[in-house]
């Protein structure tokens, strides 16, 4: 190998080393910027424990605790939501809904979740009281609905939510969800 070839090879090796070093510096800078971005974000996860207790359906008789559990599951699925987890709430409503009313309930849920995604809001429902009318298979859940944008609370309003159930296949299933007027 003569001197000119050696000089060219050395020059090419230096250029490759410089390109590799530059790429390393760019990757390092990108990682530092991503780390700073993650550190600057504030994420808040709100977990509301469910009060689900054992309940049963036997020979067409509905246990009060079972009906409460279904009602709370529906409320939590509908109102404890962020734009990122709306599919979970939809699955809950789909699982609890009666065959006859499933499409109506899912359509209502889709409207609510689309609004949440458009406005980038999150909601949390804190139940305070559960009223039963087991003869009509209705439950009223009274509580507070809080709305957040990112981690900033925007509103907190009292809600009375009426849930209706229908007997289906030896169990009961969700038939409707309505907001009732809050008594002042």
N, C-alpha and C positions, 0 to 999 in steps of 0.2 A: 504494500500500500504506500503510495507516495504522499508527499506532504499536502498537496491540494485536495486529495480525497479525504485525508485525515481532517483537514481544516473544514471541509464541507460536512463531514459526519459530525464533527464537534459542534458546528454551528446548528445543524438540524437537531441534535440532541438538546442543546441549550434552548432552542425554540420550543421543543416539545415539553421540556421541563418548565419553562415559563408559562406555557399554555395550561399545563396541568396545575401549576401553582395558582394561576389566576382563577381557574375553575374551582379549586379548593377554597380560595378566599371568597368567591361568590357564594358557594354552598354554605360556608361558615356564616357569612353575613345573612343569608336567607334564614338559616336556623336561628340566629340571634334575633332577627326581626319577628319570626314566628313565635319564639319564646316570649318576647316582650308583648306581642299581641295577646297571647293566651293569658299572660300575667295581668294585663290591663283589663280584660273582660271580667265582668262579675256575673256569675251564674248562680241562680237560686233555684233550688229544687224544693218543692213543697210536697211533703208526704203527709196525707191525712190518713190515720189508721182507720180501718173499717171496724165496725162493731158487730161483725158477723158472728153469730153464735149458732150452736147446733139447733137445727130445726128439722121438721120432717113433714112428709105428706104420706098419709096412710089411708087407704080405702076412701079416697076422696075428701078426707078431713085435712084441713090446712092448719098447721101449727103457726101461731102468731109470730114466733121468732123467725120462721122460714119466710113468711111474707115480709117481715121487716128486713131480712137479709137481702131478699130480691129487690126491695125498694131502694135500699141503700146502695146496692151494687149499681142499679140503674142511675141513681143520682150521681154517684161518684164517676161513673163512666161518661155521663153527659156533661157534668159541670167541672170536674177536676181535670182540666185539659190545657194543653199548650199547642201551638201550631205544629210542633214536632211529634206529638203523641196522639193525634186525633184518630189514627187507625185503631189504637187500643180501645178507645171509647166506642167506636163503631162496632168492633168485635163484641164488646160487652152488650150493647143494645141488640145486636143481631142474635146473640146467644139467649137473651132473656125474652125476646119478643115472641108473641104468638105468631103462628104461621099466617093467619089472616091479616094481622096488623104490621108485620115486619117491614113491608115496603114503605108504608106511611111513616113509621118511626125512623127508619133509616134515611128517608128523604128529609125529614125534619132535622135529624142529626147532621146530615151532609150540609144543609143550609147553615146551621150554627157553626160547623167546623170551617166552612168556606169563609164566613164572616170573620172568624178568629184569625184565619191565615191572612186575609186581606188587611185587617187592622193590626196584625201582629200583637194580639193580646193573649193573656192567659187568665184562666178563671179557677177559683177554688171555692167550694161550697162547704160550709161548716154547719152541720145539722145540730139543732138544739132540742127539737122535740119531734116525736112521731105520733100522729093521731091515726087510729084504726077505725075502719068500718068494715069488719070482716063479712058482714051479711051482704054488702054490695061489692066485696073484694076491692075496696079502695083504701089507699093509705095517703095521708097528707104529711109531708115532711116539711117542717118549719126550720129555717136557718138563715144564715147570712151568706150572700154571694159576693165574693171579693174579686175585683178585676185588676190585673196588673199589666203594665207595659214594661217589658224587661223585668226588673225587680222592683219597680216603683208602683206602689198601690195607687190606683186611680179612683176606684169607687168601692164602697161597701154598702150593700143594700139588703134589707130583709126580703126573704122570699118564702112563699107558701107554694109548694109544688104538690099537685094531686096526681097520683099514679093509680091507674086502674088495671086490674088483672082479670083474666078469663081462665076458666078451667080448660085444660087441654092435655090429653093423653095421660090422665092420672096425676097431673101436676097442675100448677097454675103458671101462666105466662103473662108478660107485660102486654097490655092492650093500648094504653094511651098515657101521655104525660102532658099535663096542663099547668100553667102558672095561674095561681089564684090571686085575687086582690089581697093585699096585706092590710089587715085591720089596724087602724091608727090608734 
